[in-house]
């Protein structure tokens, strides 16, 4: 790959990322069963760890039972419903019976549509307002938390000769003890929202009331509410300082760093932290390129590279070294 990356290649950067994250060496994805699907009181089925699992472990890889293209984000048109029917008709009888075992809240007479809506995972954002969404029989058993200990992602680079189109992966983002429930975040783009808003959205989209630690009313929940309120304030400042000049550029940097600090305190790893680190790298790039005489004593190139490495760390932890996102970040680092 082109570029100099401080005379290190991609493999060196990945080794350093694992060292910074204190992760175990990468193991080949063997068919190890890290969890059992069991009955969880008050939730139906869920997944509990069969053994102690270190963070950064790929615990699940799965191809879709089926997927539907051009699904409207936030709703479903009659044309999309027709595409869903077409995909269901392609299933073998035993596959359709497996689909029927997934959660059906019973809010609509259209059982197939509602079952698809509450059990699908977004695979690819195709263009503005549309995405490809798939049903994964095993991954659908993971329950939700606004403070997840695992992360799901569609990796378009994975596959085999028979079906090379990609796989859903699940990585642990912190250490998980044997018997602990493995939880993912169903609405991973709105972590700045407060308890009431998150609960309302989850009930609307998935027909359940979240009672995770962040949504509860004990001390942890109150602390979470305070931090997320502070996040919304910092995010407003970040947006207000976008595109500003002179001293206000430093306000943008400080709001990004404040948001990152709050995310760390809350225990939220992805995707906001990776996005913010990318913005911070862009900020250092602009400052380095401006050659502002007030900043000649600051090594912006090293700060630029450090911001990219922090982004790389988050992506390696949550998405895996072989993900497209990691590849794109390494490509950007190589151009520094």
Beta strands, then each sheet from edge to edge (+ up, - down):
strand 1: 35-40
strand 2: 44-49
strand 3: 58-62
strand 4: 66-72
strand 5: 120-127
strand 6: 130-135
strand 7: 143-144
strand 8: 150-155
strand 9: 167-172
strand 10: 183-184
sheet 1: 1+ 2-
sheet 2: 3+ 9- 8+
sheet 3: 4+ 6- 5+
sheet 4: 7+ 10+
end
